[in-house]
Amino acid sequence: MAHTVFCARYKQEMPGLDETPFDSDFGQKIYNNVSKKAWGEWVEHQKMLLNEYRLQPWTPQAQEFLVEQMNQYFFGEGSGLPQDYVPPTR
């Protein structure tokens, strides 16, 4: 049987992740409360943050910033967009 969660972002039962995204208490919280769909959307949002803020993801400062943003995205008021962000046109 597939892993299902009550998604913190969508406020409904949805398919969950196949495994914890990282080995920590916060990773377990994500696994228990975030759907695959919401996680996929976070990955895209994270890419935008990395690019717009020109973050180097291997640095502790960038990792701390991304965890704070992830916590806001799923469990807080949402992760904001950079001040001068202009979405790409398709």
Distance bins in CASP14 RR format, pairs under 12 A and 6 or more apart:
PFRMAT RR
TARGET T0000
AUTHOR 0000-0000-0000
RMODE 2
METHOD distances of the structure
MODEL  1
1 15 0 0 0 0 0 1 0 0 0 0 0
1 16 0 0 0 0 0 1 0 0 0 0 0
2 13 0 0 0 0 0 1 0 0 0 0 0
2 14 0 0 0 0 0 1 0 0 0 0 0
2 15 1 0 1 0 0 0 0 0 0 0 0
2 16 1 0 0 1 0 0 0 0 0 0 0
2 17 0 0 0 0 0 1 0 0 0 0 0
2 18 0 0 0 0 1 0 0 0 0 0 0
2 35 0 0 0 0 0 1 0 0 0 0 0
2 36 0 0 0 0 1 0 0 0 0 0 0
3 13 0 0 0 0 0 1 0 0 0 0 0
3 14 0 0 0 0 0 1 0 0 0 0 0
3 15 1 0 0 1 0 0 0 0 0 0 0
3 16 1 0 1 0 0 0 0 0 0 0 0
3 17 1 0 0 1 0 0 0 0 0 0 0
3 18 1 0 0 1 0 0 0 0 0 0 0
3 19 0 0 0 0 1 0 0 0 0 0 0
3 20 0 0 0 0 0 1 0 0 0 0 0
3 31 1 0 0 1 0 0 0 0 0 0 0
3 32 0 0 0 0 1 0 0 0 0 0 0
3 33 0 0 0 0 0 1 0 0 0 0 0
3 34 0 0 0 0 0 1 0 0 0 0 0
3 35 0 0 0 0 1 0 0 0 0 0 0
3 36 0 0 0 0 1 0 0 0 0 0 0
4 12 0 0 0 0 0 1 0 0 0 0 0
4 13 1 0 1 0 0 0 0 0 0 0 0
4 14 1 0 0 1 0 0 0 0 0 0 0
4 15 1 0 1 0 0 0 0 0 0 0 0
4 16 1 0 0 1 0 0 0 0 0 0 0
4 17 0 0 0 0 0 1 0 0 0 0 0
4 31 0 0 0 0 0 1 0 0 0 0 0
4 32 0 0 0 0 0 1 0 0 0 0 0
4 33 0 0 0 0 0 1 0 0 0 0 0
4 34 0 0 0 0 0 1 0 0 0 0 0
4 35 0 0 0 0 1 0 0 0 0 0 0
4 36 0 0 0 0 0 1 0 0 0 0 0
5 11 0 0 0 0 0 1 0 0 0 0 0
5 12 0 0 0 0 1 0 0 0 0 0 0
5 13 1 0 0 1 0 0 0 0 0 0 0
5 14 1 0 0 1 0 0 0 0 0 0 0
5 15 1 0 0 1 0 0 0 0 0 0 0
5 16 1 0 1 0 0 0 0 0 0 0 0
5 17 0 0 0 0 1 0 0 0 0 0 0
5 18 0 0 0 0 0 1 0 0 0 0 0
5 28 0 0 0 0 0 1 0 0 0 0 0
5 29 0 0 0 0 0 1 0 0 0 0 0
5 30 0 0 0 0 1 0 0 0 0 0 0
5 31 1 0 0 1 0 0 0 0 0 0 0
5 32 1 0 0 1 0 0 0 0 0 0 0
5 33 1 0 1 0 0 0 0 0 0 0 0
5 34 1 0 0 1 0 0 0 0 0 0 0
5 35 1 0 1 0 0 0 0 0 0 0 0
5 36 0 0 0 0 1 0 0 0 0 0 0
5 37 0 0 0 0 0 1 0 0 0 0 0
5 38 0 0 0 0 1 0 0 0 0 0 0
5 39 0 0 0 0 0 1 0 0 0 0 0
5 74 0 0 0 0 0 1 0 0 0 0 0
6 12 1 0 0 1 0 0 0 0 0 0 0
6 13 1 0 1 0 0 0 0 0 0 0 0
6 14 1 0 0 1 0 0 0 0 0 0 0
6 15 0 0 0 0 0 1 0 0 0 0 0
6 16 0 0 0 0 1 0 0 0 0 0 0
6 32 0 0 0 0 1 0 0 0 0 0 0
6 33 1 0 0 1 0 0 0 0 0 0 0
6 34 0 0 0 0 0 1 0 0 0 0 0
6 35 0 0 0 0 1 0 0 0 0 0 0
6 38 0 0 0 0 0 1 0 0 0 0 0
7 13 1 0 0 1 0 0 0 0 0 0 0
7 14 1 0 1 0 0 0 0 0 0 0 0
7 15 0 0 0 0 1 0 0 0 0 0 0
7 16 1 0 0 1 0 0 0 0 0 0 0
7 17 0 0 0 0 0 1 0 0 0 0 0
7 30 0 0 0 0 0 1 0 0 0 0 0
7 31 0 0 0 0 0 1 0 0 0 0 0
7 32 0 0 0 0 0 1 0 0 0 0 0
7 33 1 0 0 1 0 0 0 0 0 0 0
7 34 1 0 0 1 0 0 0 0 0 0 0
7 35 1 1 0 0 0 0 0 0 0 0 0
7 36 0 0 0 0 1 0 0 0 0 0 0
7 37 1 0 0 1 0 0 0 0 0 0 0
7 38 1 0 1 0 0 0 0 0 0 0 0
7 39 0 0 0 0 1 0 0 0 0 0 0
7 40 0 0 0 0 0 1 0 0 0 0 0
7 41 0 0 0 0 0 1 0 0 0 0 0
7 42 0 0 0 0 0 1 0 0 0 0 0
7 74 0 0 0 0 1 0 0 0 0 0 0
7 75 0 0 0 0 0 1 0 0 0 0 0
8 14 0 0 0 0 0 1 0 0 0 0 0
8 16 0 0 0 0 0 1 0 0 0 0 0
8 29 0 0 0 0 1 0 0 0 0 0 0
8 30 0 0 0 0 1 0 0 0 0 0 0
8 31 0 0 0 0 0 1 0 0 0 0 0
8 32 0 0 0 0 1 0 0 0 0 0 0
8 33 1 0 1 0 0 0 0 0 0 0 0
8 34 1 0 0 1 0 0 0 0 0 0 0
8 35 0 0 0 0 1 0 0 0 0 0 0
8 38 1 0 0 1 0 0 0 0 0 0 0
8 39 0 0 0 0 0 1 0 0 0 0 0
8 42 0 0 0 0 0 1 0 0 0 0 0
8 70 0 0 0 0 0 1 0 0 0 0 0
8 71 0 0 0 0 0 1 0 0 0 0 0
8 72 0 0 0 0 0 1 0 0 0 0 0
8 73 0 0 0 0 1 0 0 0 0 0 0
8 74 1 0 1 0 0 0 0 0 0 0 0
8 75 1 0 1 0 0 0 0 0 0 0 0
8 76 0 0 0 0 1 0 0 0 0 0 0
8 78 0 0 0 0 0 1 0 0 0 0 0
9 16 0 0 0 0 0 1 0 0 0 0 0
9 30 0 0 0 0 0 1 0 0 0 0 0
9 33 0 0 0 0 1 0 0 0 0 0 0
9 34 1 0 0 1 0 0 0 0 0 0 0
9 35 1 0 0 1 0 0 0 0 0 0 0
9 36 0 0 0 0 0 1 0 0 0 0 0
9 37 0 0 0 0 1 0 0 0 0 0 0
9 38 1 0 1 0 0 0 0 0 0 0 0
9 39 0 0 0 0 1 0 0 0 0 0 0
9 40 0 0 0 0 0 1 0 0 0 0 0
9 41 1 0 0 1 0 0 0 0 0 0 0
9 42 0 0 0 0 1 0 0 0 0 0 0
9 45 0 0 0 0 0 1 0 0 0 0 0
9 70 0 0 0 0 0 1 0 0 0 0 0
9 72 0 0 0 0 0 1 0 0 0 0 0
9 73 1 0 0 1 0 0 0 0 0 0 0
9 74 1 0 1 0 0 0 0 0 0 0 0
9 75 0 0 0 0 1 0 0 0 0 0 0
9 76 0 0 0 0 1 0 0 0 0 0 0
9 78 0 0 0 0 1 0 0 0 0 0 0
9 79 0 0 0 0 0 1 0 0 0 0 0
10 16 0 0 0 0 0 1 0 0 0 0 0
10 33 0 0 0 0 0 1 0 0 0 0 0
10 34 0 0 0 0 1 0 0 0 0 0 0
10 35 1 0 0 1 0 0 0 0 0 0 0
10 36 0 0 0 0 0 1 0 0 0 0 0
10 37 1 0 0 1 0 0 0 0 0 0 0
10 38 1 0 0 1 0 0 0 0 0 0 0
10 39 0 0 0 0 0 1 0 0 0 0 0
10 41 0 0 0 0 1 0 0 0 0 0 0
10 74 0 0 0 0 0 1 0 0 0 0 0
11 33 0 0 0 0 0 1 0 0 0 0 0
11 34 0 0 0 0 0 1 0 0 0 0 0
11 35 0 0 0 0 0 1 0 0 0 0 0
11 38 0 0 0 0 0 1 0 0 0 0 0
11 74 0 0 0 0 0 1 0 0 0 0 0
12 35 0 0 0 0 1 0 0 0 0 0 0
12 37 0 0 0 0 0 1 0 0 0 0 0
12 38 0 0 0 0 0 1 0 0 0 0 0
13 33 0 0 0 0 0 1 0 0 0 0 0
13 35 0 0 0 0 1 0 0 0 0 0 0
13 37 0 0 0 0 0 1 0 0 0 0 0
14 33 0 0 0 0 0 1 0 0 0 0 0
14 34 0 0 0 0 1 0 0 0 0 0 0
14 35 1 1 0 0 0 0 0 0 0 0 0
14 36 1 0 0 1 0 0 0 0 0 0 0
14 37 1 0 0 1 0 0 0 0 0 0 0
14 38 1 0 0 1 0 0 0 0 0 0 0
14 39 0 0 0 0 0 1 0 0 0 0 0
14 40 0 0 0 0 0 1 0 0 0 0 0
15 34 0 0 0 0 0 1 0 0 0 0 0
15 35 1 0 0 1 0 0 0 0 0 0 0
15 36 1 0 1 0 0 0 0 0 0 0 0
15 37 1 0 0 1 0 0 0 0 0 0 0
15 38 0 0 0 0 0 1 0 0 0 0 0
15 39 0 0 0 0 0 1 0 0 0 0 0
15 40 0 0 0 0 0 1 0 0 0 0 0
16 30 0 0 0 0 1 0 0 0 0 0 0
16 31 1 0 0 1 0 0 0 0 0 0 0
16 32 0 0 0 0 1 0 0 0 0 0 0
16 33 0 0 0 0 1 0 0 0 0 0 0
16 34 1 0 0 1 0 0 0 0 0 0 0
16 35 1 0 1 0 0 0 0 0 0 0 0
16 36 1 0 1 0 0 0 0 0 0 0 0
16 37 0 0 0 0 1 0 0 0 0 0 0
16 38 0 0 0 0 1 0 0 0 0 0 0
16 39 1 0 0 1 0 0 0 0 0 0 0
16 40 0 0 0 0 0 1 0 0 0 0 0
17 27 0 0 0 0 1 0 0 0 0 0 0
17 28 0 0 0 0 0 1 0 0 0 0 0
17 29 0 0 0 0 0 1 0 0 0 0 0
17 30 1 0 0 1 0 0 0 0 0 0 0
17 31 1 0 1 0 0 0 0 0 0 0 0
17 32 0 0 0 0 1 0 0 0 0 0 0
17 33 0 0 0 0 0 1 0 0 0 0 0
17 34 1 0 0 1 0 0 0 0 0 0 0
17 35 1 0 0 1 0 0 0 0 0 0 0
17 36 1 0 1 0 0 0 0 0 0 0 0
17 37 0 0 0 0 0 1 0 0 0 0 0
17 38 0 0 0 0 1 0 0 0 0 0 0
17 39 1 0 1 0 0 0 0 0 0 0 0
17 40 0 0 0 0 1 0 0 0 0 0 0
17 42 0 0 0 0 0 1 0 0 0 0 0
17 43 0 0 0 0 0 1 0 0 0 0 0
17 74 0 0 0 0 0 1 0 0 0 0 0
18 31 0 0 0 0 1 0 0 0 0 0 0
18 35 0 0 0 0 0 1 0 0 0 0 0
18 36 1 0 0 1 0 0 0 0 0 0 0
18 39 0 0 0 0 0 1 0 0 0 0 0
19 27 0 0 0 0 1 0 0 0 0 0 0
19 28 0 0 0 0 0 1 0 0 0 0 0
19 30 0 0 0 0 0 1 0 0 0 0 0
19 31 1 0 0 1 0 0 0 0 0 0 0
19 36 0 0 0 0 0 1 0 0 0 0 0
19 39 0 0 0 0 0 1 0 0 0 0 0
20 26 0 0 0 0 1 0 0 0 0 0 0
20 27 1 0 1 0 0 0 0 0 0 0 0
20 28 1 0 1 0 0 0 0 0 0 0 0
20 29 0 0 0 0 1 0 0 0 0 0 0
20 30 1 0 0 1 0 0 0 0 0 0 0
20 31 1 0 1 0 0 0 0 0 0 0 0
20 32 0 0 0 0 1 0 0 0 0 0 0
20 33 0 0 0 0 0 1 0 0 0 0 0
20 34 0 0 0 0 0 1 0 0 0 0 0
20 39 0 0 0 0 0 1 0 0 0 0 0
21 27 1 0 1 0 0 0 0 0 0 0 0
21 28 0 0 0 0 1 0 0 0 0 0 0
21 29 0 0 0 0 0 1 0 0 0 0 0
21 30 1 0 1 0 0 0 0 0 0 0 0
21 31 1 0 0 1 0 0 0 0 0 0 0
21 32 0 0 0 0 0 1 0 0 0 0 0
21 33 0 0 0 0 0 1 0 0 0 0 0
21 34 0 0 0 0 1 0 0 0 0 0 0
21 36 0 0 0 0 0 1 0 0 0 0 0
21 38 0 0 0 0 0 1 0 0 0 0 0
21 39 1 0 0 1 0 0 0 0 0 0 0
21 40 0 0 0 0 0 1 0 0 0 0 0
21 42 0 0 0 0 1 0 0 0 0 0 0
21 43 0 0 0 0 1 0 0 0 0 0 0
21 46 0 0 0 0 0 1 0 0 0 0 0
21 66 0 0 0 0 0 1 0 0 0 0 0
21 67 0 0 0 0 0 1 0 0 0 0 0
21 70 0 0 0 0 1 0 0 0 0 0 0
21 74 0 0 0 0 0 1 0 0 0 0 0
22 28 0 0 0 0 1 0 0 0 0 0 0
22 29 0 0 0 0 0 1 0 0 0 0 0
22 30 0 0 0 0 1 0 0 0 0 0 0
22 31 0 0 0 0 1 0 0 0 0 0 0
22 39 0 0 0 0 0 1 0 0 0 0 0
22 63 0 0 0 0 0 1 0 0 0 0 0
22 66 0 0 0 0 0 1 0 0 0 0 0
22 67 0 0 0 0 1 0 0 0 0 0 0
22 70 0 0 0 0 0 1 0 0 0 0 0
23 30 0 0 0 0 0 1 0 0 0 0 0
23 31 0 0 0 0 0 1 0 0 0 0 0
24 30 0 0 0 0 1 0 0 0 0 0 0
24 31 0 0 0 0 0 1 0 0 0 0 0
24 63 0 0 0 0 0 1 0 0 0 0 0
24 67 0 0 0 0 1 0 0 0 0 0 0
24 70 0 0 0 0 0 1 0 0 0 0 0
25 31 0 0 0 0 0 1 0 0 0 0 0
25 32 0 0 0 0 0 1 0 0 0 0 0
25 67 0 0 0 0 0 1 0 0 0 0 0
25 71 0 0 0 0 0 1 0 0 0 0 0
26 32 0 0 0 0 0 1 0 0 0 0 0
26 33 0 0 0 0 0 1 0 0 0 0 0
26 34 0 0 0 0 0 1 0 0 0 0 0
26 63 0 0 0 0 0 1 0 0 0 0 0
26 64 0 0 0 0 0 1 0 0 0 0 0
26 66 0 0 0 0 0 1 0 0 0 0 0
26 67 1 0 0 1 0 0 0 0 0 0 0
26 68 0 0 0 0 0 1 0 0 0 0 0
26 70 0 0 0 0 1 0 0 0 0 0 0
26 71 1 0 0 1 0 0 0 0 0 0 0
26 74 0 0 0 0 0 1 0 0 0 0 0
26 75 0 0 0 0 1 0 0 0 0 0 0
27 33 0 0 0 0 1 0 0 0 0 0 0
27 34 0 0 0 0 1 0 0 0 0 0 0
27 39 0 0 0 0 0 1 0 0 0 0 0
27 67 0 0 0 0 1 0 0 0 0 0 0
27 70 0 0 0 0 1 0 0 0 0 0 0
27 71 0 0 0 0 0 1 0 0 0 0 0
27 74 0 0 0 0 0 1 0 0 0 0 0
28 34 0 0 0 0 0 1 0 0 0 0 0
29 67 0 0 0 0 0 1 0 0 0 0 0
29 70 0 0 0 0 0 1 0 0 0 0 0
29 71 0 0 0 0 1 0 0 0 0 0 0
29 74 0 0 0 0 1 0 0 0 0 0 0
29 75 0 0 0 0 1 0 0 0 0 0 0
30 36 0 0 0 0 0 1 0 0 0 0 0
30 38 0 0 0 0 1 0 0 0 0 0 0
30 39 1 0 0 1 0 0 0 0 0 0 0
30 40 0 0 0 0 0 1 0 0 0 0 0
30 42 0 0 0 0 1 0 0 0 0 0 0
30 43 0 0 0 0 0 1 0 0 0 0 0
30 67 0 0 0 0 0 1 0 0 0 0 0
30 70 1 0 0 1 0 0 0 0 0 0 0
30 71 0 0 0 0 1 0 0 0 0 0 0
30 73 0 0 0 0 0 1 0 0 0 0 0
30 74 1 0 0 1 0 0 0 0 0 0 0
30 75 0 0 0 0 1 0 0 0 0 0 0
31 39 0 0 0 0 1 0 0 0 0 0 0
31 74 0 0 0 0 0 1 0 0 0 0 0
32 74 0 0 0 0 0 1 0 0 0 0 0
32 75 0 0 0 0 0 1 0 0 0 0 0
33 39 0 0 0 0 0 1 0 0 0 0 0
33 70 0 0 0 0 0 1 0 0 0 0 0
33 71 0 0 0 0 0 1 0 0 0 0 0
33 73 0 0 0 0 0 1 0 0 0 0 0
33 74 1 0 0 1 0 0 0 0 0 0 0
33 75 1 0 0 1 0 0 0 0 0 0 0
33 76 0 0 0 0 0 1 0 0 0 0 0
34 40 0 0 0 0 1 0 0 0 0 0 0
34 41 0 0 0 0 1 0 0 0 0 0 0
34 42 1 0 0 1 0 0 0 0 0 0 0
34 43 0 0 0 0 0 1 0 0 0 0 0
34 70 0 0 0 0 1 0 0 0 0 0 0
34 71 0 0 0 0 0 1 0 0 0 0 0
34 73 0 0 0 0 1 0 0 0 0 0 0
34 74 1 0 1 0 0 0 0 0 0 0 0
34 75 0 0 0 0 1 0 0 0 0 0 0
35 41 0 0 0 0 1 0 0 0 0 0 0
35 42 0 0 0 0 0 1 0 0 0 0 0
35 74 0 0 0 0 0 1 0 0 0 0 0
36 42 0 0 0 0 0 1 0 0 0 0 0
36 43 0 0 0 0 0 1 0 0 0 0 0
37 43 0 0 0 0 0 1 0 0 0 0 0
37 44 0 0 0 0 0 1 0 0 0 0 0
38 44 0 0 0 0 0 1 0 0 0 0 0
38 45 0 0 0 0 0 1 0 0 0 0 0
38 70 0 0 0 0 0 1 0 0 0 0 0
38 73 0 0 0 0 1 0 0 0 0 0 0
38 74 1 0 0 1 0 0 0 0 0 0 0
38 75 0 0 0 0 0 1 0 0 0 0 0
38 78 0 0 0 0 0 1 0 0 0 0 0
39 45 0 0 0 0 0 1 0 0 0 0 0
39 46 0 0 0 0 0 1 0 0 0 0 0
39 70 0 0 0 0 1 0 0 0 0 0 0
39 73 0 0 0 0 0 1 0 0 0 0 0
39 74 0 0 0 0 1 0 0 0 0 0 0
40 46 0 0 0 0 1 0 0 0 0 0 0
40 47 0 0 0 0 0 1 0 0 0 0 0
40 70 0 0 0 0 0 1 0 0 0 0 0
40 73 0 0 0 0 0 1 0 0 0 0 0
40 74 0 0 0 0 0 1 0 0 0 0 0
41 47 0 0 0 0 0 1 0 0 0 0 0
41 48 0 0 0 0 0 1 0 0 0 0 0
41 70 0 0 0 0 0 1 0 0 0 0 0
41 73 0 0 0 0 1 0 0 0 0 0 0
41 74 0 0 0 0 0 1 0 0 0 0 0
41 78 0 0 0 0 0 1 0 0 0 0 0
41 79 0 0 0 0 0 1 0 0 0 0 0
42 48 0 0 0 0 0 1 0 0 0 0 0
42 49 0 0 0 0 1 0 0 0 0 0 0
42 66 0 0 0 0 1 0 0 0 0 0 0
42 67 0 0 0 0 0 1 0 0 0 0 0
42 69 0 0 0 0 1 0 0 0 0 0 0
42 70 1 0 0 1 0 0 0 0 0 0 0
42 71 0 0 0 0 0 1 0 0 0 0 0
42 72 0 0 0 0 0 1 0 0 0 0 0
42 73 1 0 1 0 0 0 0 0 0 0 0
42 74 1 0 0 1 0 0 0 0 0 0 0
42 75 0 0 0 0 0 1 0 0 0 0 0
42 78 0 0 0 0 0 1 0 0 0 0 0
42 79 0 0 0 0 1 0 0 0 0 0 0
43 49 0 0 0 0 0 1 0 0 0 0 0
43 50 0 0 0 0 0 1 0 0 0 0 0
43 66 0 0 0 0 0 1 0 0 0 0 0
43 70 0 0 0 0 0 1 0 0 0 0 0
43 73 0 0 0 0 0 1 0 0 0 0 0
44 50 0 0 0 0 0 1 0 0 0 0 0
44 51 0 0 0 0 0 1 0 0 0 0 0
44 73 0 0 0 0 0 1 0 0 0 0 0
44 79 0 0 0 0 0 1 0 0 0 0 0
44 87 0 0 0 0 0 1 0 0 0 0 0
44 88 0 0 0 0 0 1 0 0 0 0 0
45 51 0 0 0 0 0 1 0 0 0 0 0
45 52 0 0 0 0 0 1 0 0 0 0 0
45 66 0 0 0 0 0 1 0 0 0 0 0
45 69 1 0 0 1 0 0 0 0 0 0 0
45 70 0 0 0 0 1 0 0 0 0 0 0
45 72 0 0 0 0 0 1 0 0 0 0 0
45 73 1 0 0 1 0 0 0 0 0 0 0
45 74 0 0 0 0 0 1 0 0 0 0 0
45 78 0 0 0 0 1 0 0 0 0 0 0
45 79 1 0 0 1 0 0 0 0 0 0 0
45 80 0 0 0 0 1 0 0 0 0 0 0
45 81 0 0 0 0 1 0 0 0 0 0 0
45 82 0 0 0 0 0 1 0 0 0 0 0
45 85 0 0 0 0 0 1 0 0 0 0 0
45 87 0 0 0 0 0 1 0 0 0 0 0
46 52 0 0 0 0 0 1 0 0 0 0 0
46 53 0 0 0 0 0 1 0 0 0 0 0
46 55 0 0 0 0 1 0 0 0 0 0 0
46 57 0 0 0 0 1 0 0 0 0 0 0
46 62 0 0 0 0 0 1 0 0 0 0 0
46 63 0 0 0 0 0 1 0 0 0 0 0
46 65 0 0 0 0 0 1 0 0 0 0 0
46 66 1 0 0 1 0 0 0 0 0 0 0
46 67 0 0 0 0 0 1 0 0 0 0 0
46 68 0 0 0 0 0 1 0 0 0 0 0
46 69 1 0 0 1 0 0 0 0 0 0 0
46 70 1 0 0 1 0 0 0 0 0 0 0
46 73 0 0 0 0 1 0 0 0 0 0 0
46 74 0 0 0 0 0 1 0 0 0 0 0
46 79 0 0 0 0 1 0 0 0 0 0 0
47 53 0 0 0 0 0 1 0 0 0 0 0
47 55 0 0 0 0 0 1 0 0 0 0 0
47 57 0 0 0 0 0 1 0 0 0 0 0
47 66 0 0 0 0 0 1 0 0 0 0 0
47 88 0 0 0 0 0 1 0 0 0 0 0
48 54 0 0 0 0 0 1 0 0 0 0 0
48 55 0 0 0 0 0 1 0 0 0 0 0
48 66 0 0 0 0 0 1 0 0 0 0 0
48 69 0 0 0 0 0 1 0 0 0 0 0
48 73 0 0 0 0 0 1 0 0 0 0 0
48 79 0 0 0 0 1 0 0 0 0 0 0
48 80 0 0 0 0 0 1 0 0 0 0 0
48 81 1 0 0 1 0 0 0 0 0 0 0
48 82 0 0 0 0 1 0 0 0 0 0 0
48 85 1 0 0 1 0 0 0 0 0 0 0
48 86 0 0 0 0 0 1 0 0 0 0 0
48 87 0 0 0 0 1 0 0 0 0 0 0
48 88 0 0 0 0 1 0 0 0 0 0 0
49 55 1 0 0 1 0 0 0 0 0 0 0
49 57 0 0 0 0 1 0 0 0 0 0 0
49 62 0 0 0 0 1 0 0 0 0 0 0
49 65 1 0 0 1 0 0 0 0 0 0 0
49 66 1 0 0 1 0 0 0 0 0 0 0
49 67 0 0 0 0 0 1 0 0 0 0 0
49 68 0 0 0 0 0 1 0 0 0 0 0
49 69 1 0 0 1 0 0 0 0 0 0 0
49 70 0 0 0 0 1 0 0 0 0 0 0
49 72 0 0 0 0 0 1 0 0 0 0 0
49 73 0 0 0 0 1 0 0 0 0 0 0
49 79 1 0 0 1 0 0 0 0 0 0 0
49 80 0 0 0 0 1 0 0 0 0 0 0
49 81 0 0 0 0 1 0 0 0 0 0 0
49 82 1 0 0 1 0 0 0 0 0 0 0
49 85 0 0 0 0 1 0 0 0 0 0 0
50 56 0 0 0 0 1 0 0 0 0 0 0
50 57 1 0 0 1 0 0 0 0 0 0 0
50 58 0 0 0 0 0 1 0 0 0 0 0
50 59 0 0 0 0 0 1 0 0 0 0 0
50 62 1 0 0 1 0 0 0 0 0 0 0
50 63 0 0 0 0 0 1 0 0 0 0 0
50 65 0 0 0 0 1 0 0 0 0 0 0
50 66 1 0 0 1 0 0 0 0 0 0 0
50 69 0 0 0 0 0 1 0 0 0 0 0
50 82 0 0 0 0 0 1 0 0 0 0 0
51 57 0 0 0 0 0 1 0 0 0 0 0
51 82 0 0 0 0 1 0 0 0 0 0 0
51 85 0 0 0 0 1 0 0 0 0 0 0
51 88 0 0 0 0 0 1 0 0 0 0 0
52 65 0 0 0 0 0 1 0 0 0 0 0
52 69 0 0 0 0 0 1 0 0 0 0 0
52 79 0 0 0 0 0 1 0 0 0 0 0
52 80 0 0 0 0 0 1 0 0 0 0 0
52 81 0 0 0 0 1 0 0 0 0 0 0
52 82 1 0 1 0 0 0 0 0 0 0 0
52 83 0 0 0 0 1 0 0 0 0 0 0
52 84 0 0 0 0 1 0 0 0 0 0 0
52 85 1 0 1 0 0 0 0 0 0 0 0
52 86 0 0 0 0 1 0 0 0 0 0 0
52 87 0 0 0 0 0 1 0 0 0 0 0
52 88 0 0 0 0 0 1 0 0 0 0 0
53 59 0 0 0 0 0 1 0 0 0 0 0
53 61 0 0 0 0 0 1 0 0 0 0 0
53 62 0 0 0 0 1 0 0 0 0 0 0
53 65 1 0 0 1 0 0 0 0 0 0 0
53 66 0 0 0 0 1 0 0 0 0 0 0
53 69 0 0 0 0 1 0 0 0 0 0 0
53 79 0 0 0 0 0 1 0 0 0 0 0
53 80 0 0 0 0 0 1 0 0 0 0 0
53 81 0 0 0 0 0 1 0 0 0 0 0
53 82 1 0 0 1 0 0 0 0 0 0 0
53 83 0 0 0 0 0 1 0 0 0 0 0
53 84 0 0 0 0 0 1 0 0 0 0 0
53 85 0 0 0 0 1 0 0 0 0 0 0
54 62 0 0 0 0 1 0 0 0 0 0 0
54 65 0 0 0 0 0 1 0 0 0 0 0
54 82 0 0 0 0 0 1 0 0 0 0 0
55 61 0 0 0 0 1 0 0 0 0 0 0
55 62 1 0 1 0 0 0 0 0 0 0 0
55 63 0 0 0 0 1 0 0 0 0 0 0
55 64 0 0 0 0 0 1 0 0 0 0 0
55 65 1 0 0 1 0 0 0 0 0 0 0
55 66 1 0 0 1 0 0 0 0 0 0 0
55 69 0 0 0 0 0 1 0 0 0 0 0
55 82 0 0 0 0 0 1 0 0 0 0 0
56 62 1 0 1 0 0 0 0 0 0 0 0
56 63 0 0 0 0 1 0 0 0 0 0 0
56 65 0 0 0 0 0 1 0 0 0 0 0
56 66 0 0 0 0 0 1 0 0 0 0 0
57 63 1 0 0 1 0 0 0 0 0 0 0
57 64 0 0 0 0 0 1 0 0 0 0 0
57 65 0 0 0 0 1 0 0 0 0 0 0
57 66 1 0 0 1 0 0 0 0 0 0 0
57 67 0 0 0 0 0 1 0 0 0 0 0
58 66 0 0 0 0 0 1 0 0 0 0 0
59 65 0 0 0 0 1 0 0 0 0 0 0
59 66 0 0 0 0 0 1 0 0 0 0 0
60 66 0 0 0 0 0 1 0 0 0 0 0
60 67 0 0 0 0 0 1 0 0 0 0 0
61 67 0 0 0 0 0 1 0 0 0 0 0
61 68 0 0 0 0 0 1 0 0 0 0 0
62 68 0 0 0 0 0 1 0 0 0 0 0
62 69 0 0 0 0 0 1 0 0 0 0 0
63 69 0 0 0 0 0 1 0 0 0 0 0
63 70 0 0 0 0 0 1 0 0 0 0 0
64 70 0 0 0 0 0 1 0 0 0 0 0
64 71 0 0 0 0 0 1 0 0 0 0 0
65 71 0 0 0 0 0 1 0 0 0 0 0
65 72 0 0 0 0 0 1 0 0 0 0 0
65 79 0 0 0 0 0 1 0 0 0 0 0
65 82 0 0 0 0 0 1 0 0 0 0 0
66 72 0 0 0 0 0 1 0 0 0 0 0
66 73 0 0 0 0 1 0 0 0 0 0 0
66 79 0 0 0 0 1 0 0 0 0 0 0
67 73 0 0 0 0 0 1 0 0 0 0 0
67 74 0 0 0 0 0 1 0 0 0 0 0
67 75 0 0 0 0 0 1 0 0 0 0 0
67 79 0 0 0 0 0 1 0 0 0 0 0
68 74 0 0 0 0 0 1 0 0 0 0 0
68 75 0 0 0 0 0 1 0 0 0 0 0
68 76 0 0 0 0 0 1 0 0 0 0 0
68 78 0 0 0 0 0 1 0 0 0 0 0
68 79 0 0 0 0 1 0 0 0 0 0 0
68 80 0 0 0 0 0 1 0 0 0 0 0
69 75 0 0 0 0 0 1 0 0 0 0 0
69 76 0 0 0 0 0 1 0 0 0 0 0
69 77 0 0 0 0 0 1 0 0 0 0 0
69 78 0 0 0 0 1 0 0 0 0 0 0
69 79 1 0 1 0 0 0 0 0 0 0 0
69 80 1 0 0 1 0 0 0 0 0 0 0
69 81 0 0 0 0 0 1 0 0 0 0 0
69 82 0 0 0 0 0 1 0 0 0 0 0
70 76 0 0 0 0 0 1 0 0 0 0 0
70 78 0 0 0 0 1 0 0 0 0 0 0
70 79 1 0 0 1 0 0 0 0 0 0 0
70 80 0 0 0 0 0 1 0 0 0 0 0
71 77 0 0 0 0 0 1 0 0 0 0 0
71 78 0 0 0 0 1 0 0 0 0 0 0
71 79 0 0 0 0 1 0 0 0 0 0 0
72 78 1 0 1 0 0 0 0 0 0 0 0
72 79 1 0 1 0 0 0 0 0 0 0 0
72 80 1 0 0 1 0 0 0 0 0 0 0
73 79 1 0 1 0 0 0 0 0 0 0 0
73 80 0 0 0 0 1 0 0 0 0 0 0
73 81 0 0 0 0 0 1 0 0 0 0 0
79 85 0 0 0 0 0 1 0 0 0 0 0
81 87 0 0 0 0 1 0 0 0 0 0 0
END
